[in-house]
C-alpha cells in the first residue's frame, strides 16, 4: 500500500485543502514551491547545517537499561528532548523558516498548545530576524507559563485566545484568521501534520529526520536498521509521523500511536480521537475528529496541553483506517505514573506528551529480544507545575 500523499494532497480518503478563497493564494504558492525548495541542494545544505550546529542533531538513541529491565525488553529512547528548545518541534520550524525566506515572507505566525512549537517558532524567528506572532489558548498560557515567558524573551508577541475551551484548536482558528487578513507578507508555520495540503506532507518530511537517524543508529547499536516496535504519542501527530516515516513500507515494524484518553473514554473529558471520532473536516483537511451528531466539534481534554486536539493529522487517519498503525490511548493518571517511573529509573523527566507514549508500554508483553523505540518527543521542564501537584502520590512509588 502507498502511504505517501497523492498529488491532490490525500492519504487515501483523508487530507485535501478545504480553505476559504482568501487563503487560496498563500496555500497555492506553498504547494507549488515546497517540493522544489526541499529538493534544492542549497536548502538541504543550510537545513542540515542548522540541524547539526544549531539544533544539536543527531539526537541520541539511548538504551534505557533500567526501564528495559522493568519491561523485560530492550527499550530505546529517541531523545528528541535533547534538541535545542527541548522538543522535536524545532526540526519543523527550522525548515519552514528557510522556506518562508525563500518565498519572500517577512512575518511569521504560529499556533501552540504545549508551547514547544511556539518556543521553536520564536527561536528561529530570532535567529533569522523575522517578526513573530504566536496564538495560544488562555488555558494553555496558564498551565505552560515557562514556555510563554521563553517566547516573550525571544521577542515573540503571544496573543491569548479566549474562545472555545481556550486550547490548541482555538489558537489554530485565530492563526488562520490572521493569515487570511495578512496574505502578502506572512507565512504560517503550522506545528503539526494538520491543516490543508501541503502542510501535512511538508511537516512530515521535515520531521522525518527522526526516523532517518533512527535507522543508522539502530544499525550501529543492534546490527539492524529496523526495530520491532516504534511507539509515539499523537495529538496532531508530527513527532509520530516523523518517527514512523522511513518505516511505513516495512510491515515488519509495528507502529503504535498513543492518544490521550484524559479522565477516561466515557468521562466526557478525553482526546482519544480514534475511539470517539469520525470523519469530518477541521482546519482545512478531511480527517477523523471528535464531533457531535450535528457535526459540531467536541471539546477535547487532556492533562497534556499538546494532546488536547479534537482531531489528528490525515496521515494518521489513513494509518488507522489501513491498520498500518495501532492506535491506543492512556489516561492522565497512567501518563503521570509512566512519567515518574522514567524519572526514577533513568533520571529523565519527560514531557507529559511523551509520558503518554511511555505509559502504553504497560499494555504490551514484549519479548526479551524485541527492540522497542519510544520517541521521547520532549522534556518535562514546561510541565513542572503539573508534576508538582502529583509529587506526593508518586514520590515514593
N, C-alpha and C positions, 0 to 999 in steps of 0.2 A: 504494500500500500504506500502511496505517496503522501508523506506528512508535510511537504512544503506548501507554501501558499501558492495559489494559482495566479494567473495574470489579472484576474478580476479582484484579487485580494481575499479569496476564500480558502478556508481549510474545510473541505467537504461542503457542508451547508452553512458553515459559520464564518463570519467575517464581513467583508464588504465595506462600503463607505456610505452611510446614511447621514448626510450632512445638509445643513441649510445652504442656500445658494451663496450667501456671503462668505462661507468658508471654502467654497469650491476652488478659488484661485490659489490659496495657500496650500491646500491639500494636493491639488494637481501639480503645482510647482515641485513639491516634495516628492510626489510619486514619480514624476518624470526624471528626477535627478538623483534620487538616493542611491540607486544601484551603481550608477556610473561613478558617483563620488566614492562610495565604499570600495569599488574596484580600482580606483585610481592609485597608482604606486606612491604618489606624493602623500595622499591621505593615509595610506597604510603605514608609511614610514613615520609620519607625525603621530598617528594614533598609537602605534607600537612603542614609540619613544616615550610618550606621555604615560602610557600604562606601566612601562618599566621604571622610569626615573621619577615620576610624579606620584602615581598611584601606589607603586610598590609591588607590582606583579613580577613574576608569578606568585600567587598566594600558596602557602604550603598545603600539601595533602598529608595530614597528620594521623598516624596510627594511634588512636586513643586506647592505650593498653588496659587501663583500669575499667573504662567503660566497656571495652571488649570483653573483659573477664566477667563483668556483671551480666552482659547479654549472651555470653558463651558463643561469641562470633568474632570476626575481625571487622571492627568499626573504624572507618577512616572519616575524618572531618576535613572537608574542603574549606579552608579558613578564609572565607570572604570577609570575616570580621576584622581581619588584619589589613584590609585595604585602607588607604588614606580616606578619612571621614567615617570609617567604621562599618561599611556595608558594601554589598555588590553594586549599589546604585551608581557609584562613580564610574563604572565601566560604560554605562549608557550615556551619562551626561558629558563625559569627555568626548565620546564620539559625536554626540548631537551638537555640541558647541562648535566643533570643527565643521560640521555640515552647515550650521547656521551661518558661520562666517563665509563659507564658500557660496552661500545663497545671498550674501549681501545684507543680512539682518543685523540690526544694532541693539535690539531689545529682546530680552528673554523672559518668558513667563513659565510658571510650573505650578502643579498642584502637589500637595504632600499630605500624607496621613501620619505615619510614624515620625515624619520629619527628616528621615535619612535622605530621601530624594530631594527635599528642599535644601538640605545642607550641601548635598553633592552638586546641585544646580548653582547655588550661591557660590560654592567653591570655584567651579570652573568659570563662572562669570567674573569673579575677582581675578582669576588667573589671566583671562583674556580681556579684561577691562570693558565688560558689557553690562548694561543696566539689567537688574534682575528684580522681578516681582513674583512672590510666591503666595499662592492662595492656600489657606489652611483652616479647617473647621475649628470653631471656638473650643469644642470639647477636646480635640486633639492638641490645641495650643496649651490647654490647662494640664494635660497629662504628659506632654512631651516638652516641658519648659526648657530643659538643657539644649535641645535642638533649635528651639525658637531663638534662644539667646545666641547660639552659634550663627544662625542665618543672619541675624541683625548685625553681629560683629563683622561678618563677611561683607556687609554692605547691601544686603537684600532688603526690600520692602516686604514685610509679611502682613498680608491683609486677612483679618479674621472673617470667617464665613459663618453667618448666623442662621442660615436657612436649613430646613430639613432636620436631621439629627446632628448637624454641625460636625460631620466627619468627612472622610475621603470623597465619597460620592458628591457631596455638596461643594467641596473645594474644586472638584473637576468641572462641575457645572459652571462655576464662576470663572474658571480659567478659560473655558470655551467661549463664554460671553465676552471676555476681554479680547480674545483673538479675533472674534467677529468684528469688534469695534476698532481694532488696530491691525488691519491686514497687511499693511505695506512694510513696516519696519520690524515686525515682531515674529519671533519663532517660538512655538510652544513645545517645550521639552516634556513630553509625556513620560512618566516614570515607570510604566509597566507595559505589558504586552496587550494593552487595551486600546480602545479608540478606533477611528476609521483607518482603513488601509491608506498608507503603507505602515502606520505605526507598529502594529503587532509584529510584522516581519522585520522592520528596522530595529526595534528594541531587542528582539530575539537574536538577530545577527550580532549586535553589539555585545550582548551578554554571553554569546556562545564561546567567548574566550574561556569561560569557566570549564566547560566540558572539553575544550581543545587542550587545555593544560592537564586536565584530569587524565587524559589518555596516556600522555608520555610520563606523567608522574606515577601512574599505576604500573606502567611498563618497567620503570626503574625500580619500584618497590616490590612488585609481586611477580614480575616476569610476563605479565599480560596487560593489554590495554583496557580490557573491559571488566567491570565489577559484575557481581551477581545482582545487586540491587543499588538503585540510586533513590534517595529519599530527599524531598524538598517541600517546604511549606508553600502554600498558594493562597494569595489574596487576589490580586490581578494576575500574578504569576510570572514575573520576569526572572526571578532567580531560578525557579524551576525550569522555565523554558531554556535558560542558558545552560543549566546542568544536564538537561536531557538531550540537547540539540544534536550532538555528534553521536548519540546512541539510538536515535529514533528508528533507524533502519536495522538495528541489531536486536532481533526479537529475543535473544538470549539474556538481555539485560532487562530486568524487571524495574519498571518505573513506578514509584509510589509518591503521589501528590497528597499533601495533608492540608485540609482546610480547618477553620476554626468553628467548632460547634458551640462556643460560648458557654452558656449555662445549661446546654442540653438541646438536642434536636427538637424536642417537643415543648421547650420552655417559652417559645416566642422571642427568645433573645439568643440568636445564633447567626452565623455567617457561613453555614455549610451549604453552599450554592448547589452542589451536585445532588444533594438529598432533597433540598427544599425548592429548587428552582425548576424552570422550564424555559424553552427557547423564547427569546424576545430581543428587543433592540435597546441598547444602552450606550450612551456616549459614542454614537456613530458606528457601531458594529452589531451584527447579529450574533448572539451568544446565549449561553444558559445563564439565567438570572432569577433572583427571588422576586416574585410579583404576586399580587392578589388576583382574584378572579376577573377583575376589571382591567387588568394589565398595569396597575399602579405598582411602582417599585416598593417592595417591602424593606423597611429599615433594618439593616444588619446590626449585629452586635458581636464584639469580641473584646476581651481584655487587652488584646494586642491592637494598637492603633493602625498597624499596617495590614491587618487581615479583615477589617470590618468593611469590606466592599461587597455589594449585593450581587456581583457577577464574577466572571473570570474572563481572561483573555480568550478569544475564539480558538486559538491553537489548543487550549486545554479542553474546551468543549469537544473539539474533534478527537483529541486523545482519549477522552472519556467515552464518547459515542463509539469509537472504533475499538475500544477495550485495549488500546496500546498502553495506557497507564491505568493503574488502580488509584481511585480517589478515596481517601479515608478522611476521618475527622477526629479531633480531640477537643475536650472541654478546657475551659480556663484552668480548672484545678489540675487536670492531667498535664497541661503545659507547664504549670508552675512547679509541679513535682519534678518534671524532667529537667527544668532549668536548675533547680537546686542540686539535683543529682549530678549534673555535669560539673557544676561549680565545685562540689565536694570531692568528686572523683578525679577531675582533670585540672582544676584551677582555672577554668574558663567560664566567664559569665556571658551567657548567650543573650541575644535579643529575644524578646518574647515571641516574635515571629518564628525565629529559629527553634525555640523551645517546643513549638508545636510539631516540627519535624522530628525532634528527638523523642517526643512522647510516644510517637507511633511505634517506636522500636519495641515497646512492651507488648504490642499486638501480634507480633510475628515470631515464630520459632525458627530462627536462622540456624543453619548448620555451622559447626565449628570451623569449617573450611570456607564458608561463604564470605565473600568480600562485599561489605556494605559501605557505601559512601553516603554520608549525610552532608548536604550543602549547608554549612553554618553561615547563613546569609548576612548576619550582622552581630554586633556586640551589644552588651546589655547596659552600657552606661546610661543611655537615654531612658531606661525603664527602672532605674533605681528607686524612684519614689513608689512605684507599684510593688517592686520586690520588698521594700521595707515593710509594707503592710502585711506581708506573709512571712516575715522573718521568724517570728516566734514559732509558727506552726512547723516550719521546715528546718530550723537551725540545727536541731539535734537528730534529724532523720538520716 
